[in-house]
Amino acid sequence: IYLYNVASESGQVNVLNDILSQNNMDNSGSVVILPDTDKLIPVLNSIPDNYGKFNITINYPVSLTSIKEFIFEYLDLTNSIRVINDEIFFPNNKLFRFLLHPYLKFTDTTKFYKLKNDTDEIHSVSLNTITSYIDKNISDQLKEFKSLESLSESIINILQLIFESLIEYEQNDIESSTLIKVIDNLNYIQTIIKNADITLDLESYKILLNEVLSNESISLKGDPLTGLQIMGLYESRAIDFENVIIINANEGILPPAVNNNSIIPMNLKRFYKMTLPEDLTKNFAYMFYRLLIYAKNLYLIYSSDISSDSKEESRYIKQLEYELKDSGLKKINFNFNDTEKLKSKNIEIKKEGDVLKTLELYKSGGKNSFSASSINNYRECSLRFCFDYVMRLNIPEELTLEIDPATFGTHIHNLMLNIYNEKSGKTVDKNFIQNKINELDKIINNFLESEYANNDIYKGKFILQKKMLYDYCNLILKTDYDYAPFKILHLEKSFKTEFFVNDEIGSVNLKAKIDRIDEKNGMIRILDYKTGEIKFCNADKYEKLFDTNEHNAQFQLYLYALIFNNSITNLKPENLITGAYSLRSGDNGIFLADESYNDNEMKVRFENYLREKFVEIYDVTKPFVKTEKKENCKYCNYIDNCLRNSSLDEN
C-alpha cells in the first residue's frame, strides 16, 4: 500500500503519471478510481502517450462540459441585439465568442474567421453583414426573438446542427451524448412552460436551464475487460483489480460530504426506513474496502494543500495507517522532479521555424506592420511581444454592456470623432466649439443610447459614467476653444509606411492610427487622446525616452510623427509638432505639447534607436525572454505563463 501526500491539489495527476510510467503495470488489471469526477480531464491528460488502451466508465456531469457555456453565450448574444433603423446589430465580442466556440468547430469556421478579420475594428456587426458570410442554417438563428418558445426552438436547432456535424465527422461519444441529453432537457423544459402556461423572462429561463443541466450527467461506458479502467467508485462494484489507484483520497471526497438538507425529520426517516446519511457513508466504505480484497498494489493519492476545502486525508487512510502500521505500508511525500530544472532555466522562445516566418511578414512586402504598441511592448518585455504579436496569443479587447475602464477611452475617441467629423478638412472656429459644448449632454446621451440600447442609461452607475464622459470631453473642447481657429486635416486616420533598417534586414512596415491631425498658421499638430496620466521628457532629459518605459506615450507620438512625415510629401519637419490631451494631468492643463521632433538631432537619434530595436528583434541569436524588470509585469496577461508569480521564478 502506497500513500502519496501531494502539496498541490492539481499536482495529484503528476503522481498518477509517475506511477503509470515507472511501475510497468499490466494495464488490463489496473484501475484509476475517481471519487471526484471533476478530475477526469486532468487524469486523461496525465496518462503516458505510450501506455496503451484505456476505457472510461463513469457518470460525467453535463455541468463540466462546455455545452452550458455555449448555450449561455448564445442567450447573451441574442439579449444584446440592438436595432438601428430596422437593422439588427450584434456586439463584436459577443458575436465571435459564440461563432468561434469549440462546439461550432465542425461547421465551416473558415467563413467565421474571414468575417472576424473583415470586421475586427467594428464595434457592432449587422445581421446583413453576417448573413453574407456564414451558412444560412446558422445565420437564421441570429435574430430578435419575441418569445422564449421561439428562442428555445432556435437553441435546439443549433444543437441539432452541431450534432449532425459531429456524426458527419465521426466524433467521440462524449460530445454527441451530451448534445442528445441537453436537447431532451430543452424539449422537456419547453413542454413544461407551454403546458403550465408560465411566463418567464430571460433571466428566469437561464436560472431554470442552469438548475436542470446542473443535475444531469452522461453515462460514459467502456469495455471493462481490456485496457486501463478509469471509473467512479460506484462503477467499480463487483469488479476485481490487481492495481488500484485512487485520486483525491481526501476527507469530504472519499467519502463525499453528505448533504442532509431535507424537510423530512430524521426520526421519520428512521421509522419508515428511508435512506439516511450514514447509509450513504456505509455504502462508500463497503465499495472502498471491497476494492482492496483482491488488489496486489494500492495507491492512494491525496492533497495536503491548505488552500483546498479538503486538505485532510480520508478517514479510510487513517484507518489503514492505524491497522496496518506494521505491514509494509509506505507513506511518500511526492516531490516534483522538474522543479530544479525549471528553476535553472529561463523560459525563452528561439527565433526559428514559424516564429521566424512570422517575423518575416513584418518586413517590406509582408502583410503585418509594427505599431507603437508592439514596439513599446517589445521594449517592456520581448517575451510578451512574442506572445502578442508573433504567436498571436493576446487576449482580444472585449466590448461590454456597461462602461468599464477598458472601453472608457474608446468612448472618448468616438465622441470626439462624432463632434468633429463634420469639420474634417475644414476650419473649426470658436462658435462651432461653443455650440458643441452647449449640445454636449445631448451628444453623449445619443451616443450611449446607440451603444447600449438594452440598458437604461439614465439610472445607476451610467449616470456617474456619463458625468465623467461629459467632464473629459468638455475639457478637450474648452482647450480647443482657446486654440481656435484651426483646420482639421484628419480624424482617426490610419497611415502606413516603410522604414529602412539596414542592408541585411531591409525595410520593415510601420503603421499608425492617429486620433487627430490639425493645422494652424502652417504648423501641423499630431494629437492623441489619453485618459490616463502621461509624462513628457524635459528638454534636458531626453535620454529617458530611450532608456526607460516611463514615456511610452511620448515615444508613440514620435513614431506617429515619423510615419506621418514619411507618408506626406513636401512636409518640412520644423512645421510638425506632437501633443497629447492628458485627461489626468491636473493643474498644468490637459494639453501637453512637444516640439522636440523639430530638432533634427533628436529626429536622427530616434530613428537610430528604432533601427537598434529592429536589429534586436531580427537577431536570431537573441531569443525572446521575459524582462528582468518585475514592475513591467504588474498588468501582464502572461504573468502566470512565464512563472513570474511562481516560486520557480529565478529573476
N, C-alpha and C positions, 0 to 999 in steps of 0.2 A: 504494500500500500504506500503510495507516494502522495504527500500533501504539499502542494505548491502555494506558497504565500507570495502574492504579487503586489507591489506597492501601488500599481495603477490599475484601475478597473478595465481600461481599454487594453492594457498590456497582457491580459489573460490569453488572448488569441496568439500572442507571440510564444507563450508556453506551449500551446497546442501545436503550433508549427514545429517547435523544438522537439516535442515528444514524437510526432509523426515522422520527422526527418531522421532522428537518431536511433530509434528503437527497432527499426526493421519489422514492424508489426505485420502479422498476417491480416490484410485488410478485410478478408471475408469473415473474420471473427472478432471484429472491433466495432465499437460504437462510441459516438460522441453524444452525450446527453445534454440537452439544453433546457434547464428548468425555466429559463427566461428566453422566449422566442425573439426578443429584440436583438440577440447576438447572432442570429442566423447569417446575415450577410457578412459581418466581420469574420465569422467562422469559415464560411465558404472561401473567402479571400485568403485565409491563412493556410489552407490545405496545400501542401507542396505540389508543384506542377506535375512531377513525375510519380505521384502517389498511386495513380490508377483510378478505378471506378469508385464512385460513392453515390449513395442514394439518400434522398430526403423523405422522411415520413413524419410530418408534423402539421399541426393546425396553425397556419400563419395568419395573424390578424390583418384584415384589409387596411386598417389604420396605419400599418407600417409600410404599405406600398405608396406610390406617388399618385394613385388614382384620385384620392380625395383632394389632393393639392391641385390636380389637373382640373377637376370639376369646379373648384372654388376659383381658380384662375379665370375660368370661363364666365362664372357668375359675376366676378368683379369687372370683367371686361364689358359684359352687357350692361352692367349697372353704371358704367362710366361713359356711356354713349352721350354725345352732345349733338343736338340737331340745330344746324345753322342754315337758314334759307332752304328748308325742306331737305337738306342733305345731311346724312349721318356721318359723324366723325368719331374715331376711337383714339384715345391717348396712345402715343407711340410705344411707351414702355410696356403697357398692359397688353397691347396687341401682340407684341413679339414674345412676351413671356408666355402667352398662350400658343402662338403658332410654332415656336421653337421648343415647346415642351417635348421631352423624350417620347411621350405617347403618340405624337404625330410624326415620329421619325420615319415610319414606313409609308407615309404618303409622300408626295413629291415635294420634299423640303427644298430642292434647288430653287423653286419659284419663291419660297418664303425668304430665302437669303437674298435673292435678287430684289425682292420688294424691300427688304430691310436696307440694303445698300443704297437703293434709289430714294428712300425716304428717311435716311438716318438723321438728317438735320431738321426734319419737320416735326413740330410739336404734336400735331394731330394728323391722322391719316383718314381720308374719306373712304366710305364704303365703295364708291365708284372706282377709286384707285385700286383698292384691294381686289375687287371683282375682276379687274383687267389682268391681274397677275396669277391668282390662285384658282384651284379647282372649284367648280361650281358647287359640288357636294358640301364643301366646307364654307364657302362664302355665303351660301344660302342660310347657314345657321348664324351668321353675324348680322343681326338685325335688332330693331327695337321691339320688345315684347310687351304685349298688352295684358297678358295673364300668366300666372305661374304654370298653368296647364301647358300652354304653348312653349314656355321656357323649358319645362321638364321634358317635353317631347323632343325639343331640339338637342338637349343633353343626350338623350337616348340615341338619337340619330347619329350624333358624333361618335359615341362609344361603339355603336354597331359598325360604323365606317372603319374605325380603328380595328375592331375585331376581324372584319373581313380582310384587312391588310395583313394582320398577323397570320391568319390562315393561309393567305396567298404566299407569304414569305416563310411559312412553316416555322414560326417562332414557338418558344417554350410554353409549357402548360401554365406556368405561374401567371403570366400576364393575361392569357386568354381566360383562365379560370376566374381571375379577378374581375375581368370585364363582365363575364356572364353573371357572377354573383351581384355586381353593382347594378347591372341592367335590371335584374329581377327585383332588387330592392327599390329602384326608382319606379318601376311599374307598380309595385306594392304601395309605395307612398302616394303615387298619383291616384290609384284606385281609392285609397282611404280618403284623400282630400275630396275627390269627386262625390263619393257615396255619402260622406258625412256633411257635405255642403259647408266645408270650412273655408274661411277667407284668411289667407296668410300673406304677410308682407315678405319681402325677400330675406330679411334678417331672420325671421321666424323659420322660414323654409330652410335656411342654411343650418340653423341650430338643430332642426328636426333631422335633416340629412346627416349631419355630423354625428348625432346620437345613434342613428340607425347603423351607419357604417362602422362606428367605433365598436359595436358589439358583434360585428360579423368577422368570420375568418374563413380561409380557404383551406381545404384539406389537400396537402401535398403527399402523394403516395409514391413510394419507390419499391424496388424489388428487395424484399427482406432477406434474400438468400445469398446475394453476391455483393461484394464491394463493402467499403466502409459505410456504416449506417449512421445517419445523423437524425436524431429523434428527440421528441419531447419525452418526459418521464412517463406520461400516460401511454404513449405509443409503444413503450418498451415492455409492456406487461407480457409475461409468459414466454419471453424470448431470452435465450441464454447467450452470453458473450464471454470470450476469454479475456479481452482487453476492454475495460470500461473507463472512459474519460468523461468527467463531469465538469462542465464550465459553470462559473458563477455559483460555487458551493458556499454561498453566504446566507446568513440568517435573514429571513424576510423574503428570500428567493427559493431556498431549499430548506425547509418547506416555505411556501409563499405565505405572506401575511394574509390572514383570513378576514374578509370584510364581514362584519357582524351587523351591518345596517339592516334591520328588519323591523316591521311593525308588529310581528308576532312575538310575544314574550317567550323567553327561553323555557319556562315551565310548561307552557302549552306545547312547545316543540317536543319536549321530552315525553310528555304524556301521550302525544299522538305519534311518537316515534318518527318524527321528521328529522331530516339531516341537520346535524349540529356542527359547529365549527371544529370541535375536537374529532368528529368523524372524518372530516377532510384531512386533518393533520395525521390521523391514523392511516388513511389511505396512502398518503405520501410516504410515511415511514415504511409501510409494507412494501411499496414499489421500490424504494431505495434499497432496503435490505434484501429484497428478492433478487436484485441485480448482482449482489455480492456472492451469492451461493456458489455459482459455477465460474466466477471470474478468477483468472490467474493473476492479472495485474489490474490494480485500481488506481486511477489518477484523479485526485480531487484538487481542483484549481479554484482558489478564492482570492478575493482582493482585500487588502487592508487599507485601501485609500480612505483617508479621513474625510475627504470631501464627499464621499458617497453616502447615500442613505443606509446602505447595507455594508457596513465596514467591519462586521464581526463574522468570523467563520460560523458555518452551520452547526446547529446542535448535534447533528449526526457526526460531524468531525470530532467534536469534543467527546462524544461517547466512544468513538473509535480510539481516540488518544488515551482515554481512561481505561478501557477494557483490553486494549492490545498494546500497551506501552512496552511490553517485553517480548513482542512477537515480530520484530523486524520492521516496524512502521517507520518510514523515513519522512522527515519534515525538511523541505527545501525552500530557502528564500531565493526566489528567482532573480537573477541579475541580467540585464540586457547586455549581451556580449558586444554590441556595436557601439556602446556609449563612448568608449575611449576612441574608437575610430572616428566618430562624429566630432569629438572634441578636438582631434588633431587635424581635422580637415575642414577648411572653409568651403562653403557652397560656392561653386563657380561654374559658369557656362562658357565653354570654349567657342571661339568663332570659327565654326566649321559646319559642313553639311547644310541643313536647312536654315540654320541661323545665319550663315554667311550668304546664302542665296537671298534671304530676306533683306539683309543689309544692302545687297547689290541693287535692290529695287528702289532704294533711296537716291541712287546716282542718276545722272542725266539720262533721260530716256526711259527711266523706270516709272512705275505707277504711284510710288509713295513719295512723300515730301516731309522734310524736317520742319517742325513748327517751334515756336518759342517754348511751348510747354514741354515738348520732347527734349529739347536741348537743356532746359533747366532741370528736367527730370534726370538726365544723364549727369549733370553737374552735381546733383544731390546724391545720387546712387546709381551706379552703372547697372547693377543687377535689376533694380526697379525699372530702369529704362528698357532692359531686355525683356522683362515680363510684359511691360505695357505695349511697347512699340515694335518689338521683334517677334515675340511669341504670341502677342495679342491676348494676354490673359487678363487684361484690365477689366474691372467691373464697370459696366456701362452706366452712364448717368441716367437716373430714373426720374420720370415725371410723377408727381404725387397729386392727390386730390386735395391737398392743403398746402399752404405756403410754408415750406420748410427752408432752412438755411441754404440748402443746395440749389433751390430754384429761385431764391430771392434775387440774386444777382442777375439771373436770366430775365426776370421780370423788369428790372431796372433798364436793361438793354432794350427790351422790346417796347417798353413805354416810351423811352427817348426816341426810338425809331418811329413809333406812331406819331409822336409830337412833331418831329422834324421832317418826316418823309415827304410831305407836300412841298417842302422847300429845297429838296435835293437839286443841286445845280443852280440854285437861286440865292438871292441875298436875304438874310434874316435881319430885320430891324427891331428896334425896341418895342414898337407897337405890337408886332406879331408875338413876341415873347410875353408881353404883359397880358395879351388876350389868352394865351395858353396857360398862364399862371391862374387867371380867373376861371378858366374851364377845367383846371387840373383835377378837381374832385370828380367831375363827370367823366373825364377821360379815363381815370383809374377805375371807376365803377364799371364802365362799359368794357374795359379790358378784362377785368376779373370775371364779369358775367359771361364773357365768351370763353374764358379759360376754365371756369369751374361752374358749368351750367347746372350740375346736380347738387351744388352746395348753396346754402343761404349765406351770401357774403355780407349780410347786414346784421349779423349777430356773432357772438362768441369771439374767438381769437382772430377771426377775419377782420374785425373792427380795429384791433391793435395793429395787425399786419398792414392793413390799408393805410393807417396813420403813418407807419414807417415808410411805406412807399411814397406817400404824399410828401413827407418831410424831405426825403432824399431827392426826389425829382424837383421839388421846389428849390432846394439848394443849388442844383445844377442850373436851373432856369434863371435864378437870380444872379448867379455868377456870369452866365451868358448875357444877361441883360446889361451888366456893367461893361461887357466887352463889345457888345453890338455897336454898329452893324458889322456883319461878316458874311461871307459866302460859303455855303456848304457844298463841298465838292463830292464827297462820298459818304454813305452811311452803311455800316455793316458790310463793307466791300471786301471781297476775297482777292488776294494778289498772289501770284506765283512767279518765281524767278530761279535762275541757276546761279550757283556760287562756286567759283573755281577754287579748289583746294591746293592741288599740286599735280605734277605730270603723271604720277603713279595712280592716284585716285581719280583724277579728272575733276568734274564738277558734280555737285550734289544739288538736289532740288530743295528749295525753301518755299514755305507758304505762310500766309498770314491772313487773318480776318480782322480788319481794323474797324473799331467801333465808329470812329468819325474822323473825317479829314476836312478841315475848313481853311479858308484863306482870307487874309485882311492885309491891305496895303502891300501886296506882293509876298507876304510872309505866310507860309503854309504850316499848319499845325497838325500833327498826328496825335490823336487823343484816344484815351482809354478810360472806361468807367470801372472803378474799383470800389466794391462795397466794404472792403477791409482797409486797415491802416497800411500804408506803404511808406518806404523810406527812399529818398534820393540821396546820392552821394554829394557831398560838398565838392567844390572845385578842386580843393587840395587833397581830397581823399578818394580819387577815382580808382586807386588800386583795389579798393574793397569791391568794386564792381566785378572784378575778375577773380579775386582771391576768396570771396565768401559768397554765400547764398542769401545774404541779408537783403540784397537789392534786386531780386528776381524781376520785379515789375519794371524797374528801370532797364534791366538787361533786355526784357521783352520789347520795350519801346525802341531801344537801339536796333534790335533786329527788324522791327516793323519799318523803321526809317531806312535801313539798308535795302530791304525788299522793295519798298515803295520807290526809293531812289533809283534802283536798277530797273524798275518796271516803267518809269516815266522818263521820256527823253527831254532834253533841254531843261533839266531842273538843276539849278545851282544849289549845292549843299548848304551854302550860307543862308539860303532862303527857307530852310527847313528846321523846325523845332519840334520837340516831342513834349507831351504833357499828359497828366492824368487827373481825373476827378477822384480824389480820395475822400470818400464819404465819412471817414473817421479820423480826419486829420486835426480836428479840434480848432483851437484859437487861430491857427495860421491860415484859415480858409480852406476850401476844399480843392482848389486848383493848384497843382504843382507843375511848374514849367521847367524844362531842362533844355538849355540852348547849347550844351556841350557837344552835340553832334555836329554843330557848325565848325568846331575845331578840327582841322584836317588831321592833326596829330592823333587826336582821340579816335577819329574815324579809322585811321590806319591801325592803331593799336587794337581796336575792337575786331577788325577783320582778321588780323593776325591771330588773335586769341581764338576766334571761331575756327580758323584753319587748324590750330593746335588741337582743339577738341575733336574735329572730324578725323584728324590723323590718328588720335587715340581710339576713336570708335572703330576705325577700319584696321587697326593694328592687330593682326591675328595672333601675335604673341602675348597679348594682354586680354585675358578672359574677363567676362563680366562678373564682378564680385560685389558683395554688399559693402556699403560705406562704413568707414570707421567712426563716423560722427553719429552717435546714437540719437542726438537731438533731431536728425533728419528723418528718423523712423517713427516719430510720435504718431502721425496720422497715416502711416503707410498701410495699404491693403494687404501687404505680403509679410507683415511683421512676424506671423507665425510660421510661414513657409520657409523663411530663411533662418529660423531658430533664434531670432533676436530676443524674443521674450523667454527663451528657454535657458535652463542652466547649462546647456551644451554650447551656448554662445561663447566663443573664445575671445571676442574683441571687448 
